[in-house]
């Protein structure tokens, strides 16, 4: 009688341990998935920060070009050249980031 009761308690403990192990593995998988998601989001954030910096630089350059006190045709030519430089720099940045 005591032996049967003891066996039942051991079986109940084994079931609970298996349940705990399964729950642990599920939570560990969720944790790993969340860590991966955080890594991806950090990468996206860094890319967006870089885009913001690029746009800020473009705005600064445009402001400089707008302040140049030359004739209108010369200003357009300078602006065109600077835009070409910006495009070339953007291409270089894209190649370096790959």
N, CA, C and O of each residue as an XYZ file, in Angstrom:
392
protein
N       0.817     -1.186      0.000
C       0.000      0.000      0.000
C       0.867      1.259      0.000
O       0.644      2.161     -0.807
N       1.833      1.327      0.878
C       2.730      2.461      0.909
C       3.537      2.534     -0.375
O       3.835      3.612     -0.891
N       3.879      1.365     -0.871
C       4.655      1.308     -2.109
C       3.842      1.877     -3.280
O       4.384      2.627     -4.092
N       2.570      1.538     -3.377
C       1.708      2.068     -4.447
C       1.586      3.586     -4.336
O       1.658      4.310     -5.329
N       1.406      4.033     -3.129
C       1.287      5.486     -2.914
C       2.595      6.186     -3.274
O       2.580      7.256     -3.883
N       3.700      5.599     -2.909
C       5.000      6.150     -3.221
C       5.236      6.166     -4.735
O       5.756      7.146     -5.269
N       4.859      5.090     -5.424
C       4.978      5.030     -6.889
C       4.122      6.103     -7.550
O       4.555      6.742     -8.509
N       2.923      6.300     -7.048
C       2.033      7.334     -7.603
C       2.642      8.723     -7.428
O       2.599      9.545     -8.343
N       3.195      8.972     -6.280
C       3.816     10.268     -6.035
C       5.029     10.476     -6.936
O       5.247     11.571     -7.453
N       5.802      9.435     -7.118
C       6.963      9.526     -8.018
C       6.508      9.802     -9.443
O       7.109     10.626    -10.131
N       5.456      9.126     -9.897
C       4.934      9.354    -11.251
C       4.415     10.781    -11.393
O       4.625     11.426    -12.420
N       3.742     11.265    -10.363
C       3.245     12.645    -10.400
C       4.415     13.630    -10.476
O       4.368     14.606    -11.226
N       5.455     13.367     -9.700
C       6.630     14.225     -9.745
C       7.283     14.182    -11.129
O       7.700     15.218    -11.646
N       7.375     13.015    -11.720
C       7.961     12.885    -13.066
C       7.160     13.680    -14.088
O       7.729     14.351    -14.949
N       5.836     13.602    -13.988
C       4.975     14.367    -14.911
C       5.220     15.867    -14.741
O       5.335     16.602    -15.722
N       5.298     16.309    -13.491
C       5.511     17.729    -13.234
C       6.879     18.187    -13.731
O       7.016     19.289    -14.262
N       7.881     17.344    -13.557
C       9.220     17.684    -14.045
C       9.214     17.782    -15.560
O       9.800     18.707    -16.122
N       8.551     16.825    -16.239
C       8.462     16.879    -17.712
C       7.749     18.152    -18.161
O       8.168     18.803    -19.118
N       6.668     18.500    -17.460
C       5.938     19.731    -17.794
C       6.835     20.959    -17.613
O       6.850     21.856    -18.455
N       7.571     20.987    -16.520
C       8.470     22.110    -16.281
C       9.555     22.192    -17.356
O       9.893     23.282    -17.818
N      10.089     21.060    -17.746
C      11.116     21.044    -18.790
C      10.539     21.559    -20.104
O      11.177     22.351    -20.798
N       9.325     21.107    -20.446
C       8.678     21.582    -21.683
C       8.425     23.082    -21.638
O       8.658     23.791    -22.617
N       7.950     23.556    -20.499
C       7.714     24.995    -20.359
C       9.024     25.774    -20.464
O       9.076     26.833    -21.088
N      10.063     25.249    -19.858
C      11.374     25.895    -19.932
C      11.850     25.981    -21.381
O      12.323     27.030    -21.820
N      11.725     24.889    -22.117
C      12.176     24.875    -23.515
C      11.374     25.849    -24.366
O      11.924     26.512    -25.246
N      10.071     25.934    -24.102
C       9.236     26.883    -24.845
C       9.653     28.323    -24.547
O       9.758     29.146    -25.457
N       9.887     28.619    -23.285
C      10.298     29.968    -22.910
C      11.686     30.297    -23.455
O      11.954     31.433    -23.848
N      12.559     29.305    -23.475
C      13.894     29.509    -24.027
C      13.809     29.822    -25.516
O      14.529     30.690    -26.011
N      12.940     29.125    -26.229
C      12.761     29.390    -27.666
C      12.207     30.795    -27.879
O      12.670     31.518    -28.761
N      11.217     31.185    -27.075
C      10.670     32.541    -27.180
C      11.764     33.575    -26.937
O      11.860     34.574    -27.649
N      12.580     33.322    -25.929
C      13.661     34.237    -25.596
C      14.648     34.358    -26.764
O      15.074     35.460    -27.109
N      15.003     33.237    -27.358
C      15.919     33.256    -28.504
C      15.309     34.009    -29.682
O      15.989     34.777    -30.361
N      14.015     33.777    -29.915
C      13.326     34.480    -31.004
C      13.328     35.991    -30.755
O      13.555     36.781    -31.672
N      13.076     36.374    -29.517
C      13.070     37.805    -29.184
C      14.458     38.417    -29.323
O      14.588     39.562    -29.756
N      15.495     37.667    -28.961
C      16.858     38.171    -29.131
C      17.166     38.380    -30.606
O      17.790     39.373    -30.979
N      16.726     37.442    -31.448
C      16.934     37.602    -32.891
C      16.191     38.822    -33.414
O      16.715     39.583    -34.228
N      14.974     38.995    -32.939
C      14.178     40.144    -33.374
C      14.841     41.456    -32.941
O      14.858     42.426    -33.699
N      15.376     41.481    -31.742
C      16.075     42.678    -31.260
C      17.274     42.979    -32.154
O      17.523     44.135    -32.496
N      18.019     41.934    -32.532
C      19.169     42.131    -33.414
C      18.757     42.710    -34.754
O      19.410     43.616    -35.273
N      17.667     42.187    -35.318
C      17.180     42.701    -36.603
C      16.746     44.159    -36.469
O      17.046     44.987    -37.329
N      16.041     44.461    -35.388
C      15.568     45.830    -35.190
C      16.725     46.800    -34.966
O      16.669     47.945    -35.413
N      17.769     46.350    -34.278
C      18.943     47.200    -34.105
C      19.591     47.492    -35.454
O      20.047     48.609    -35.698
N      19.631     46.483    -36.333
C      20.176     46.694    -37.670
C      19.350     47.696    -38.462
O      19.898     48.575    -39.126
N      18.029     47.559    -38.391
C      17.151     48.509    -39.076
C      17.321     49.919    -38.517
O      17.342     50.896    -39.267
N      17.441     50.013    -37.215
C      17.617     51.320    -36.588
C      18.920     51.969    -37.040
O      18.958     53.168    -37.317
N      19.977     51.182    -37.113
C      21.258     51.725    -37.567
C      21.158     52.209    -39.009
O      21.711     53.252    -39.359
N      20.451     51.447    -39.848
C      20.278     51.853    -41.247
C      19.470     53.154    -41.330
O      19.797     54.043    -42.116
N      18.430     53.256    -40.526
C      17.614     54.479    -40.530
C      18.419     55.669    -40.015
O      18.301     56.776    -40.540
N      19.237     55.439    -38.989
C      20.091     56.520    -38.484
C      21.049     57.002    -39.573
O      21.291     58.201    -39.714
N      21.583     56.066    -40.332
C      22.486     56.434    -41.422
C      21.747     57.243    -42.491
O      22.284     58.214    -43.023
N      20.528     56.840    -42.796
C      19.731     57.592    -43.768
C      19.469     59.010    -43.275
O      19.555     59.967    -44.044
N      19.152     59.139    -42.000
C      18.907     60.470    -41.434
C      20.157     61.326    -41.543
O      20.081     62.501    -41.903
N      21.307     60.742    -41.232
C      22.558     61.502    -41.351
C      22.802     61.917    -42.799
O      23.239     63.038    -43.060
N      22.521     61.015    -43.740
C      22.689     61.353    -45.154
C      21.782     62.513    -45.553
O      22.208     63.436    -46.248
N      20.531     62.457    -45.107
C      19.597     63.537    -45.433
C      20.025     64.849    -44.790
O      19.900     65.911    -45.400
N      20.530     64.780    -43.564
C      20.995     65.998    -42.905
C      22.176     66.603    -43.659
O      22.272     67.822    -43.798
N      23.069     65.750    -44.141
C      24.196     66.250    -44.928
C      23.720     66.879    -46.233
O      24.254     67.903    -46.658
N      22.734     66.281    -46.862
C      22.191     66.842    -48.101
C      21.566     68.207    -47.844
O      21.709     69.128    -48.648
N      20.873     68.325    -46.715
C      20.256     69.608    -46.368
C      21.332     70.659    -46.130
O      21.197     71.800    -46.573
N      22.400     70.279    -45.434
C      23.492     71.224    -45.187
C      24.115     71.683    -46.502
O      24.385     72.870    -46.686
N      24.340     70.753    -47.401
C      24.942     71.090    -48.693
C      24.011     71.992    -49.500
O      24.449     72.956    -50.128
N      22.721     71.664    -49.471
C      21.760     72.507    -50.191
C      21.732     73.917    -49.618
O      21.616     74.895    -50.356
N      21.837     74.012    -48.310
C      21.858     75.330    -47.666
C      23.090     76.110    -48.093
O      23.014     77.306    -48.372
N      24.220     75.426    -48.142
C      25.452     76.087    -48.579
C      25.318     76.574    -50.013
O      25.702     77.699    -50.334
N      24.778     75.734    -50.862
C      24.614     76.104    -52.273
C      23.659     77.287    -52.398
O      23.895     78.195    -53.196
N      22.594     77.281    -51.621
C      21.630     78.379    -51.683
C      22.241     79.698    -51.220
O      21.808     80.765    -51.657
N      23.227     79.641    -50.354
C      23.847     80.848    -49.821
C      24.945     81.405    -50.729
O      25.401     82.533    -50.541
N      25.358     80.623    -51.696
C      26.416     81.090    -52.592
C      25.883     82.283    -53.383
O      24.825     82.212    -54.009
N      26.634     83.374    -53.339
C      26.177     84.595    -54.012
C      26.827     84.685    -55.402
O      27.757     85.459    -55.627
N      26.318     83.889    -56.294
C      26.744     83.928    -57.693
C      25.513     84.072    -58.553
O      24.383     84.062    -58.064
N      25.749     84.203    -59.824
C      24.624     84.321    -60.736
C      23.757     83.073    -60.683
O      24.189     82.005    -60.249
N      22.535     83.240    -61.133
C      21.579     82.133    -61.051
C      22.029     80.930    -61.870
O      21.874     79.789    -61.436
N      22.585     81.180    -63.048
C      23.023     80.068    -63.891
C      24.223     79.353    -63.254
O      24.326     78.128    -63.328
N      25.122     80.111    -62.634
C      26.270     79.503    -61.964
C      25.835     78.707    -60.736
O      26.375     77.637    -60.457
N      24.864     79.232    -60.013
C      24.363     78.525    -58.835
C      23.736     77.202    -59.246
O      23.909     76.188    -58.570
N      23.011     77.216    -60.354
C      22.391     75.975    -60.836
C      23.458     74.970    -61.225
O      23.309     73.773    -60.981
N      24.539     75.456    -61.832
C      25.637     74.570    -62.234
C      26.333     73.988    -61.003
O      26.633     72.795    -60.957
N      26.585     74.835    -60.013
C      27.229     74.365    -58.777
C      26.329     73.355    -58.074
O      26.798     72.320    -57.602
N      25.049     73.658    -58.008
C      24.102     72.749    -57.365
C      24.068     71.412    -58.096
O      24.026     70.355    -57.466
N      24.085     71.461    -59.404
C      24.086     70.228    -60.198
C      25.329     69.399    -59.913
O      25.245     68.181    -59.758
N      26.483     70.058    -59.844
C      27.721     69.335    -59.555
C      27.677     68.724    -58.157
O      28.080     67.578    -57.959
N      27.192     69.485    -57.203
C      27.117     68.969    -55.829
C      26.151     67.791    -55.759
O      26.420     66.802    -55.076
N      25.022     67.896    -56.467
C      24.082     66.772    -56.503
C      24.744     65.530    -57.092
O      24.533     64.417    -56.611
N      25.546     65.731    -58.137
C      26.273     64.600    -58.725
C      27.253     63.996    -57.725
O      27.383     62.775    -57.632
N      27.940     64.860    -56.977
C      28.867     64.373    -55.953
C      28.122     63.578    -54.878
O      28.583     62.527    -54.435
N      26.980     64.092    -54.476
C      26.184     63.409    -53.449
C      25.765     62.032    -53.941
O      25.847     61.055    -53.198
N      25.317     61.949    -55.191
C      24.918     60.649    -55.747
C      26.098     59.686    -55.769
O      25.953     58.504    -55.459
N      27.248     60.193    -56.132
C      28.443     59.349    -56.184
C      28.840     58.892    -54.772
O      29.221     57.738    -54.572
N      28.750     59.785    -53.819
C      29.052     59.426    -52.427
C      28.063     58.388    -51.923
O      28.453     57.443    -51.236
N      26.782     58.551    -52.255
C      25.774     57.571    -51.853
C      26.079     56.190    -52.427
O      25.924     55.177    -51.745
N      26.514     56.160    -53.688
C      26.876     54.874    -54.296
C      28.041     54.238    -53.544
O      28.033     53.034    -53.288
N      29.039     55.042    -53.191
C      30.197     54.539    -52.442
C      29.777     53.997    -51.083
O      30.246     52.944    -50.650
N      28.887     54.730    -50.412
C      28.421     54.290    -49.096
C      27.677     52.969    -49.228
O      27.864     52.067    -48.412
N      26.839     52.850    -50.243
C      26.100     51.599    -50.445
C      27.031     50.441    -50.703
O      26.815     49.343    -50.190
N      28.069     50.670    -51.493
C      29.028     49.595    -51.779
C      29.808     49.219    -50.527
O      30.081     48.041    -50.297
N      30.167     50.203    -49.721
C      30.916     49.922    -48.490
C      30.054     49.181    -47.464
O      30.564     48.368    -46.692
N      28.758     49.461    -47.457
C      27.892     48.806    -46.476
C      27.560     47.370    -46.863
O      27.028     46.620    -46.044
N      27.861     46.978    -48.083
C      27.577     45.597    -48.510
C      28.657     44.719    -48.109
O      28.607     43.518    -48.376
